[in-house]
Amino acid sequence: MLGPEWKNESLSHATMRPQDLIPRFLDFLREHAPEKYDSFPVIPSDEDHPWWDSEEAQYLLEDLFDALEEIAPEGCYFGAHPGDGSDYGFWEEDGEER
């Protein structure tokens, strides 16, 4: 679990493209949760590779969201900011169902 310094911290902003999100989330896991990072596959380095538009890429993105949720700081969830759908990070729970 991440420490409280990650509460309300963004990991990615102003993009919803898998070729931006997946590498950023993988880099974060490599640094902060290497045991989770090791379970993910190698991804294409070419941003124009057709893989980025595949179901496999979408499933990987979902798995990354789950992995980041698992390490979220206490009282936080990982996902889109409530006021900005392209701002992904660790946001404090507000007590409502997500």
C-alpha positions in Angstrom: 0.0 0.0 0.0 1.2 3.5 -0.9 1.7 6.1 1.8 -0.4 9.1 2.5 1.8 11.3 0.3 0.0 9.8 -2.7 -3.5 10.9 -1.6 -5.0 13.1 -4.2 -2.0 12.7 -6.5 -2.4 12.4 -10.3 -0.5 9.8 -12.3 -1.7 10.9 -15.7 -3.6 13.9 -16.9 -5.2 15.2 -20.1 -5.1 11.9 -22.0 -7.2 8.7 -22.2 -5.1 7.0 -24.9 -4.0 3.5 -24.0 -0.6 4.2 -25.5 -0.2 7.0 -22.9 -1.8 5.4 -19.9 -0.5 1.9 -20.0 3.2 2.8 -20.1 2.7 5.4 -17.4 0.9 3.0 -15.1 3.5 0.2 -15.7 6.3 2.6 -14.9 4.6 3.5 -11.7 4.1 -0.1 -10.7 7.7 -0.9 -11.6 8.9 1.7 -9.2 6.4 1.4 -6.4 5.1 -2.2 -6.6 7.6 -4.3 -8.5 6.0 -7.6 -7.4 2.8 -6.5 -9.3 4.7 -5.1 -12.2 6.4 -8.4 -12.9 3.1 -10.0 -13.7 2.4 -7.8 -16.7 3.4 -8.5 -20.3 5.8 -6.5 -22.4 4.0 -3.9 -24.5 4.8 -2.5 -27.9 7.1 0.6 -27.9 5.6 1.9 -31.2 2.7 4.2 -30.4 1.2 3.4 -33.8 1.2 -0.4 -33.4 -2.3 -1.9 -33.9 -2.0 -3.6 -30.5 -3.0 -0.3 -28.8 -6.5 -0.6 -30.3 -7.0 -4.2 -29.4 -9.1 -5.9 -26.8 -5.9 -7.2 -25.2 -4.8 -3.6 -24.6 -8.1 -2.8 -23.0 -8.0 -5.8 -20.8 -4.4 -4.9 -19.7 -5.6 -1.4 -18.9 -8.4 -2.8 -16.7 -5.8 -5.1 -15.0 -3.6 -2.1 -14.4 -6.5 -0.2 -12.8 -7.1 -3.1 -10.5 -3.4 -3.4 -9.5 -3.2 0.4 -8.8 -6.4 0.2 -6.8 -4.8 -2.6 -4.7 -1.9 -0.3 -3.7 -3.9 2.9 -3.2 -3.3 4.7 0.0 -5.6 4.0 2.8 -8.9 5.8 2.3 -8.3 6.3 -1.4 -9.3 4.7 -4.7 -7.5 4.7 -8.0 -9.4 6.0 -11.0 -10.5 9.1 -12.8 -10.8 12.3 -10.8 -14.5 13.0 -10.0 -14.3 16.4 -11.8 -12.0 15.5 -14.7 -12.3 12.2 -16.4 -8.9 12.4 -18.0 -7.1 12.9 -14.7 -6.1 9.5 -13.3 -4.7 9.1 -9.8 -5.4 8.2 -6.1 -8.4 10.1 -4.8 -9.8 10.2 -1.3 -13.0 8.2 -0.8 -16.0 10.4 -0.2 -18.1 7.6 1.4 -20.3 7.2 -1.6 -20.4 4.1 -3.9 -18.3 4.4 -7.0 
